[in-house]
Amino acid sequence: MTNQTSEQFWEQRYQNMTGTPNGRPTAKLVEYAADLPAGRALDLGCSRGDDVIWLASRGWQATGVDISATALGVAAERAKGAGVSDRVRWERHDLAESFPAGEFELVTALYFQSPIAFPRAEVLRRAAAAVAPRGVFLLVEHSTAAPWSFKSTTPFSTVEETLASLELDENWEPIFIGAPARQAKGPHGETAEVLDNVVVMRKRAA
């Protein structure tokens, strides 16, 4: 695995997936975005589109980004089936090399982590820079791992370390910063309590 590129790893992963996506949006996205006025949204590492489709169903013009063409193809078909194709855009990016253009009222990075090394902190800083004035940046990441998860070669960050890596200035105000626990469910029905780092920030008006 260490000799694979990010594209090779994620393309192989999605090509090998046989299960149907459950269609459920990420819980923290629902918690923090359900009451936001719809605008333009950007989801980094959108996978097979659950979060983008949920946003589009609530009136957002939502852009989903992933490195895997296979994941994006599945997401596009699911958006068509959900009747929201006119409100979604799918873009394939290796975010170490390129990034979507424009500003967004909501930018999300939901479990945007990989066992393949890439300049994640740099990408997240670029994501924060893409948030429009009065917009929200929502980051959720694993802080501890369930037994069935990928084995990381580096320790997980604390929420304080993650926040510091974003290098946000005084133009940002916190909505929530913490590491709440949740009950994770594994591929065979097993469960474990894990912690997630959650950073929710609002950019002040220009």
C-alpha positions in Angstrom: 0.0 0.0 0.0 2.9 2.4 0.7 3.9 2.3 -2.9 0.4 3.3 -4.2 -0.5 6.8 -5.1 -3.6 8.4 -3.5 -5.5 8.0 -6.7 -4.5 4.3 -7.0 -5.5 3.5 -3.4 -8.9 5.2 -3.5 -9.8 4.1 -7.0 -9.1 0.5 -6.0 -11.0 0.9 -2.8 -14.1 2.2 -4.5 -13.9 -0.3 -7.3 -13.9 -3.1 -4.7 -17.0 -1.8 -2.9 -20.0 -4.0 -3.5 -22.4 -2.6 -0.9 -25.0 0.1 -1.6 -24.4 3.4 0.1 -26.7 3.8 3.1 -27.7 7.3 1.9 -27.4 8.8 5.4 -25.6 12.2 5.7 -22.8 12.6 8.3 -24.4 13.3 11.7 -22.4 16.4 12.4 -23.3 17.8 9.0 -26.9 17.5 9.9 -26.3 19.0 13.3 -24.5 22.1 12.1 -25.9 22.7 8.6 -29.6 21.8 8.9 -30.5 25.4 9.9 -28.1 27.2 7.7 -29.6 29.2 4.8 -28.9 27.3 1.5 -26.1 28.7 -0.6 -23.0 27.2 -2.3 -21.4 24.2 -0.6 -18.2 22.4 -1.2 -17.5 18.9 0.2 -14.0 17.6 0.2 -13.5 13.8 -0.2 -17.2 13.4 -1.1 -17.0 9.6 -1.6 -20.2 8.3 -3.1 -22.1 11.5 -2.5 -24.3 11.0 0.6 -23.5 14.5 2.1 -23.6 16.3 -1.2 -27.0 14.8 -2.1 -28.4 15.7 1.3 -27.3 19.3 0.9 -28.7 19.5 -2.6 -32.0 18.1 -1.3 -32.2 21.1 1.0 -31.6 23.6 -1.7 -27.9 24.0 -1.7 -25.8 24.3 -4.9 -23.4 21.6 -3.8 -20.0 20.6 -5.3 -18.5 17.3 -4.4 -14.8 16.6 -4.9 -13.0 13.3 -4.8 -9.9 11.8 -6.3 -11.7 8.6 -7.4 -13.5 8.7 -10.7 -15.4 5.5 -9.7 -16.8 7.2 -6.5 -17.8 10.3 -8.5 -19.6 8.1 -11.1 -21.6 6.4 -8.4 -22.4 9.7 -6.8 -23.6 11.2 -10.0 -26.0 8.3 -10.6 -27.3 8.5 -7.1 -27.9 12.3 -7.5 -29.8 11.6 -10.7 -31.9 9.0 -8.8 -32.6 11.5 -6.0 -33.7 14.2 -8.5 -31.0 16.7 -7.5 -28.7 16.6 -10.5 -29.4 20.2 -11.3 -28.1 21.3 -7.9 -24.9 19.3 -7.8 -21.5 19.4 -9.4 -18.9 16.7 -9.3 -15.2 17.5 -9.7 -12.3 15.1 -9.7 -9.2 16.6 -8.0 -6.1 15.3 -6.5 -6.3 18.1 -3.9 -2.5 18.0 -3.4 -2.3 19.3 -7.0 -5.6 21.3 -7.7 -8.6 22.8 -6.0 -12.1 23.8 -7.0 -12.5 27.5 -8.0 -14.8 29.9 -6.2 -16.1 30.8 -2.8 -18.7 28.8 -0.8 -21.0 29.5 2.1 -20.2 26.1 3.5 -17.1 24.1 3.1 -16.9 20.6 4.7 -14.1 18.2 5.3 -15.8 15.2 6.9 -13.4 12.4 7.8 -11.0 13.7 5.1 -8.2 11.5 6.1 -6.1 8.9 4.3 -3.6 6.1 5.0 -1.6 7.5 2.0 0.4 10.6 2.9 -0.7 13.9 1.3 -0.4 17.5 2.4 -3.6 17.5 4.4 -3.0 20.6 6.5 -2.2 22.6 3.4 -5.3 21.4 1.7 -7.4 22.2 4.7 -6.0 25.8 4.9 -6.9 26.2 1.2 -10.4 24.9 2.1 -10.8 27.5 4.8 -9.7 30.2 2.4 -12.5 29.2 0.0 -15.2 30.0 2.7 -17.1 33.1 1.8 -17.7 35.9 4.3 -20.3 34.8 6.9 -19.7 31.2 5.7 -19.0 28.1 7.8 -16.1 25.7 7.7 -17.0 22.3 9.2 -14.2 19.8 9.8 -14.8 16.4 11.4 -11.9 13.9 11.7 -11.1 10.7 13.5 -9.4 11.4 16.9 -9.3 7.7 17.9 -9.7 4.6 15.7 -12.1 1.7 15.9 -10.4 -1.7 15.8 -11.5 -2.4 12.2 -10.2 1.0 10.9 -7.2 1.6 8.7 -4.0 1.5 10.8 -2.4 4.9 10.8 1.4 5.2 10.6 1.2 8.6 12.5 -0.8 9.4 15.7 -4.1 11.2 15.4 -4.0 14.9 16.2 -5.8 16.5 19.1 -8.5 19.0 18.3 -6.2 21.8 19.5 -3.4 20.6 17.1 -5.9 20.4 14.2 -7.2 23.9 14.9 -3.7 25.3 15.2 -2.7 23.7 11.8 -5.5 25.7 10.1 -3.7 28.9 10.9 -7.0 30.8 11.1 -6.8 34.5 11.9 -9.0 36.9 13.8 -11.5 36.9 11.0 -12.9 33.6 12.3 -15.2 32.9 15.2 -15.8 29.5 16.7 -19.1 27.8 16.7 -17.9 24.5 18.2 -14.4 23.1 19.0 -14.2 19.7 20.8 -13.7 16.0 20.6 -17.1 14.3 21.3 -17.6 10.6 21.6 -19.8 8.6 19.3 -20.7 4.9 18.9 -19.1 3.6 15.7 -20.5 0.5 13.8 -18.1 -1.8 11.9 -18.6 -3.7 8.7 -19.9 -6.8 10.4 -22.1 -5.1 13.0 -19.5 -4.7 15.7 -19.5 -1.5 17.7 -16.9 0.7 19.5 -16.8 4.1 21.1 -14.5 6.5 19.3 -13.7 10.2 19.5 -13.9 12.7 16.7 -12.3 16.1 16.5 -14.9 18.6 15.4 -14.1 22.1 14.4 -16.9 24.4 13.3 -15.9 28.0 12.4 -17.7 31.0 10.9 -15.8 33.6 8.8 -16.7 37.1 9.8 -18.0 39.6 7.3 -15.4 41.3 5.1 
